[in-house]
Amino acid sequence: MNHRSHTSRRKFLRSGGASLSGLAAAGLAQQAEEPLPRLNVLLVLVDDLRPELGCYGNPRVKTPRIDRLASRGMVFLRSYCQQAASSPSRTTLLTGLRPDTTRVYDQRIHFRAFRPNAITLPEQFRDHGYETTAFGKVFESPALDDHRSWSIAPWNPGGPAWHSAANGALSRANWERLQRSRWRVAEDEPGAAAEAATSKSWRASSLDAAQLPDGQVAAAAAEAIAQLKDRPFFIAVGLRGPSLPMIAPERFFKLYPTGRSDIPKAPDPPRDAPTFALHGSEEVRKYDDIPAEGPIPIPKARELIRAYRACVTFADSQIGVLLDALDHNGIADRTAVAIVGVSGSHLGELGLWNKHSNYEAATHTALVVRAPRQRNAGRKTEALVESVDLFPSLCAICDVPLAQNMEGSSWRGIFDDPKRLWKRAVFSQHPRIIPGVGPGMGYSMRTVRHRYTEWSGIDSPYSTVELYDYKDSRNELRNIANRPEHVSLVNGLAHMMREGWEGSRPPTQLPTRVRG
């Protein structure tokens, strides 16, 4: 029997079996050569998002949807923005260029005033075959949107239907008005600083999530995901999140009992710091429930922290709407997702509220990324990264060529080794009016342990230095730059500052100025 079986098998192979086997092998080879599906991108920008989420080790802030994404992706523990202000930071994220290159330092100028030929992140994907569109606050406002970036006009709450002729016409009209104004918007122009009308810094709303702007943005983006699921897309979603005025449905406030919120940490200004490095927390003081000057009382500070956390959890719920849309449409496994804090925010640290400083609370941001087929899913990395790195990183993840003259470095390689050596330092900056000097700029460099900041007058030789050691505290307690025992440390950090961001690139990072 064994002989007959062996003979039969041999005869089979000598006849048609061999050719069938060859076809099977050819088929496997063809499958191996077939390119993998192009990856989609879902980019979610959230205003004022501190790295204090569940996945960052803070159980007091309830973020189950972001935590779920983190369990399948990577948490960047040390991510920093280039300027802790909304429009400059968004511009950096979306152009891959630093503020001194774009010359966007406030909310009133478009980057094309000085960089007319700059290629944006969505524009690069559009130029390589992607449908690109946006929902909510992606660029600073409709008045400062970049029409060239989108194959389908962006949508904002209250506007015409997404992907409608009327919405496309509105986008073109905004673009034409921006060009006529030479890429600047007036302070009082509608949309230049859009916010809900309220006299109070926060409100627990009786409205359902779907009736508030962030809920409307998430629902519209989820519908777009369903419509675009069969072609590669780049969808950007901008959530107001915990930005002022802080508004969320009442049920999210109920998750944080009244009176149990933390009090501000390190509420005093740093000792020996220049006064102009701080600010008057003007962003929150324009509301009727906040004192016009002086310390914010502890009960009110607790209210603000509670409202901040309720709004973060509300934003998390709307991120859940987007992630569910990817799952329901069967494209989660071929969509890269990045949750990005546009900036951080002071919550009473150093006596400050909101952003607009070079200090840790304002510049340190949340960054959680899940990429299909990534290694080390569910891990955290302490590698220093910055907002300017997002553009080259998403291109690397999706095999999209880089635009020219990128000023960031792709962190795609960190997925392979979360503990690898990376940047020596990351860089932030913020303009200030320096008393007796005039306009000035503070350039701040964050290393693993220290923050070194140089202030200089723009039209004068004035200069001063700050240095903080984070070994024993996450906040800035004392400026030690002028202490004699730190002379060599200051000199070494000053040398690193002179070398700038180009001198702090990852050791294995190839130049990013090589592909068009």
N, C-alpha and C positions, 0 to 999 in steps of 0.2 A: 504493500500500500504506500509505504513511504517512497518507494522507487517511482511508482506511477504518479504520485503527487508531485514529486520533484520533476519528472519528465514533463508532466502537463504544464507546470509553471514555466519550464524552459521553453516548451513549444509556444506558449502564449507570448513570451517575451520575443521569440524569434519572429512571430507573426505580427499582429497588430499591437501587442502590448508595448513594444519598444517605442513605437511612434506615439502612443498615448502618453507614455512616460515622458517623452521629449516635449510633448505639448504642455504637459503639466509643469515641467521645469521652466519652459519658456514663459508660461503664464505667471509663475512665481517671480521670475526675473522681471517681467513687465510690471507686476505689482510693486516690486521693490523700487523700480525706477520712477513710478508715478509720484508726482510731487504731493506733499501733504496739503490739505486745504489751507487757504490763506486765513490767517487769524484776524478776527475782528478786534476792535478796541472799544471798551467802555471806560471813559475817563470821567471821574466824579470829583469836582472841585468843591470844597466846603470852606466857607469863610471862618476865620478865627478858630480853627480846629487844633487845640492843644493835643499833644501826645499823651493824653490821660483818658484812655479807653480801657475796656476790659482786657483786650489783647495786649495792652501795654502794662498790665499788672495792676490796674486800678479797679477793684471790684465795686467801688462806690459809684462809678459811672456805668450805666447799663447800655451796652452796645452789642447785643447778641448777633445782629446781622453782620456787622463788620468783623466781630470775633469769628464768626463762621467762615467768612472769607479768609481771615488770617490763618485759620487752621488748615487751609488748602493752599496758602500762598506764603508770603514772607512779610514780616514786620520790620520796618527800618527804624531802629530805636534812636538814631541820631541823624535826623533829616532837618535841614535848615533852609529858610527862604533867603533871598538876596536883599529884600527890603520889606520890612514889616508894615506894608501898606497895600491896600487892595489892588489898585490898578498896576503899580510897578511890579508887584509879585506875579499877577496874572500874565503880564507882558513877558516876564522872564520865563515862566512856565511854558508859554505858548510860542515863544520865538527861540528859546535856547540861547538867549543873549542877556548879558548882565546890564544893570541899570545905566552904567556909564557908557555903554554902547548904544542902547535905545534912547537914552536921555529922557526916560519916563520916570519922573520922581513924584508925580502927583496924579490926581484924578481927572485932569483936564486936557491932557495931550495924548495923541495917538502916536504909536511908535513910527508910523510911516512919515511923520514930519521930518525925521532924521535918518530913517532907514527905509526909504521907499521901496527897495527891492528885496527886503527881508522875506524869507520863506517861513511861514508859520508851521507848527506841528500838524494841524489838520490839513493845511495846504499841501504839505509834502505827501501826506497819505492820499489826498485827492489827486495829485499829479501822478500817483502810481496805482490808479485804478480803483480807489475806494470811494464809496458814497460817504460824504462827510456832512454832519449836521450837528446842531447844538440846541440845548434847552436850558432856559434860565440864565443865571449870571455866570457866563463863561468869560468872555471879555468883560470889561468893567460894567458896561451897560449897552443898550441898543444904540445909543448915541456914539459909543466908542467901539462898536463891533467892527470886525474886519471882513467885509463882504467877499473878498477874494478867497477866504479860507474854506468856504462851504460850497458843496455841490447842491445842497438843499438848504434854503434860507433858514437861519435859526428862529426858534419860537420862544416867545415870552408870554407869561400869563396876561390875559386881557387882549391879546392880539388876534389877528385872523387865524384861521385853522392852519396847522402845520402842513406843509407841502401844498398849499393853495396858491393860486395866482396872486391873491391879495397879499398874502404874507411875503411872497417874493418881491412884489412891488414895494411893500413897506421897507424891506431890507435894502433895496436899491435906492429908495428915496433917502434913507438915513445915510447911506454911503455917499451919495451925491452931495448931501448937505455937509457932511464931514469934509469932503474934498473942497467945497466952496469956502469953508471956514479955515482952510489951510491946516487941517488936522487938529483943530482945537475946539473944545466945547466951552460954552459959558457956564459959570457956576450955577446959574439958575435955569439952565436948559433942561427941559423934561427928560428924565432918564439919565442925566449926568450923575446923579447921586440918589437913585430911586430908593425909597423906603416907605413902609406902611405909615400912614398918618396916625400918630399917637403922641400924647404928651407925657407918657410914662415909659420908663426904660424897659419894662417887660409887661407881658400880659398873658394870663392863662385864658385862652380863647374858648368860647363855647362852640365854635365852629368845628366841624369834622375836618380831619386831615385833608381830604380831597377838596375842601373849600379854601384852603390856605395856599399861598403861592408855591411853596416847596412841594406840597401834595399834588398840585396841578402840574408842576414841572415833571415830577416822577411819573405820573400817570401818562402824560403825553409822550415822554421818552420810552415808556414801556410799550406803547402802541407802535412807536416807530421801530422798535426792536422787532416786533412781530412782522411789520411790513418789509423790513430790510433783511430779514434772516437768511434769504437765499443768495445774497451777494455780500462781498466784503464791505464792512462799514466801520467808520470811526464816529462814534457818538460821544459828544461831550455834554455833561450835565453839571450845571452850577446850582448848588443849594446855598441859600442864605445861612442855614444852620443857626449857630448861636450869635450871629452878628446883631447889632442893635438896630431897631428895638427888638428885644428877644421875645418872640411870640410863638407859642406852640399850643396845641389842643390841651384842654384842662387835664385829660387823663395822663399826660406825660408829667405834669407837675405833681400829680398824686403819687408818682413813683418815688418822689423825694420829699419826705415829710417836712413841714415847716419847722424851722428852728434847729434842724439837725445838720444843716450844711456847715462845712468847715469855715473857720475864720481865715482871712488872708494870711499866708505864710510870709515871714520876713517882711513885715509891713513898713519898715523904715528904709529911707533912701540909703544907698551905700555910703559908708564913711569915706570922706576925702574924694568923692566923685565931683566932677564939674556939674553945677546945677543945670546947665543947659542940656546935659545928656539925658535928663529926665524930661517930663512934660507935665502939663496940668490936667491930664485926663479929660481933655476938652470934648472928646467924642461922646462920653457918657454924661457930661455936665449940662448938655443942652436940653436934657429932659427935666420936667418940672419936679419929679420926685427925688432929684439928686441935688445936694447943696452946690452952690455955684463955686465955692472954694473951700479949702480945708479938707481934713480927713473925712472920708465917707463913714458914717456911724456903723458900728458893728452889726446892728440889726439889718440895716440896708445892705451892707456887704454880704450878709448871709442870704438875703433875698436875691441879690445879683448872681451869686454862685449857684443857688438853687435853680434860678431861671436858666443860667448857662447850661447846666446839666440836663434840664428838661428839654432844651432845644437841641442838644447833642443827641439825645435819645430819639427825639422826633426825626432828626436828620437820618439817624441810623435806620429808623423804620422805613423811610422812603428809599434808602439804599437797598433795603430788603425788597421793596417793590421792583427795583431794577434787576436785582439778582434773581428773583423769582421769574421775571420775564425771560431771562436767559435760559433758565431751567425749563420753563413751560414750552419754549420754542425749540428746545433740543440743541442749543448752540453754546451752552456753558463751557463745553470741553474744547471749543475753538474760539473763545473770546478772552483776550487779556483784559483784566480789570485793575484799575488803579484808583484808590481812594486817596486824595491828596488834600492836606490842609494848605489853604492859600497862605496863611500865616499862623502864628500862635496868638496868644492874647494874655495880657496881664489880668489876673483876678485879685488885685490888691497887693501883689508882691511889690516891694520897694515903694509902696504907697501909690502905685500906678494901676490904672484900669485901661483895658483895650490894648491896642498894639502900639505902633509908632515909636519904637525904641530899638536900640541895638542890643538889648539885654536878652537873656535866655528865654524868659517867658514869652516874649514877642516873636523871636526868630525861630524857636524850636517848633517844628510842625509834625503832624501825623502823616505817615506814608505807609500804606498797606497795599501790596501788589500780589495778584495771582496771575500767573502766566501758564497757559496750557503746556503740558509736558515739562514743566520746570522741575529741577532737582531740589531736594531739601525742602519740600513743601511742609508748612507748619513750623518753620524755624524762624528765629529772630537774628538780626545782625546788628552789631555795634559799629559797622563801617560808617564813616562820615560821608554823607551825601548831601546834595543841595538841589534846590528847585530847578536850576539851570540844567541839571542832569536828566530831567524827565524826557525831553525831546529825543536825545540820542538813544536813551534806554528803550523807549517804546519802538523806535525804528529798529533797534537790534533784535528785540523780542519778535518782531513781525517780519524780519528780513526785508525791511524797506530801506533803500539807500539813504544815507545821511544827506541833509542839506549842507551847503557850504558854510564854513566859518562858525561852526558850533563852538560855544564857549563852556560847554559842560562835558562830562565824561559818562559814557554808558556804564551803568551798574549791572548790566546783564550777567557779567561774570560772577557776581556775588551769589547768584543762584547756585552755581557749581560749588562754591566754597564760602559760606557765610562768614568765616573767620579769617579770610585772606587779608593781607595788608592792602590798605586802600588809600584814600587821600590823607595827607598829613594835616590838612586844615580845610575849612570851608569859610566863605566870606559873605558878609552882610554889610549894608551901609544905610545911612539915613541922613537926610539934610536937616539942618538946624539954623536958626538965626542966633548967632553968638553975640551976646551983649557987648557993645563997644567995638565989635569987629564987623558984624554984618553977616551975610550968607556964609554958611560953612557946611562941611560934610564930615560925618564920622564914618570911618572905615573900620570894620570890626572883623577880627579873624578868630575863629573858634577851633582850637585843637582838641584832642581827647580830654585834656585836663584844664586848659586855660582859655580865657578870652582876653585878647589884646585889641585895644581900640585906639586909633589915632584920630584926633580932631584937628582940622585945619580950616583956616579961612579961605574962601574961594578966591577973593581978591586981595588977600593980605598974607603976611608971613606967619600969622598966629598959629600956634600948634600946642596941643596938650595930649596926654596919654592916659589911658585907663588899663589896668591889668587886674584880672580876677582869677582866683584859684578855686576850682570846684571840687577839690579833694574832699572837703568836709561838709560842703553844702551845695545844693543845686541852685541856690540863689546867690546874687552878688552881695556880699556883706561888707567888704572893704576894698577900696582901690589901693593896691599895694605897689603901684608903678613907681612911686617916689621913695620907696624904702631902700636904703643902701644895700641890704643883703640880696636884693633882686636885680642889681645892675646887669649882671651877665645874662640873666633870664630875659630882661627887657631888650637887651641888645640882640640876643638870638632871635626873639620873636619879631623885632623890628626888621631884621634881615629877611626873615620869612615873608613879612609883609611886603618888602621891596620885590621879592621874587613873584609875589602875587599868585593868582589862581593857577597860572601856567606852571609855576614851580611846585605846586601841590597836587598835580595830577597823580592818579594811581601809577605805581611803578610799571605795570604791564600795559598801560593804556596807550594805544597808538594815537598819533595826532588825528584830530577829527576834522582837519581842513583838507581832506584828500579826495572827497567824492562830490560830484555835482548832482 
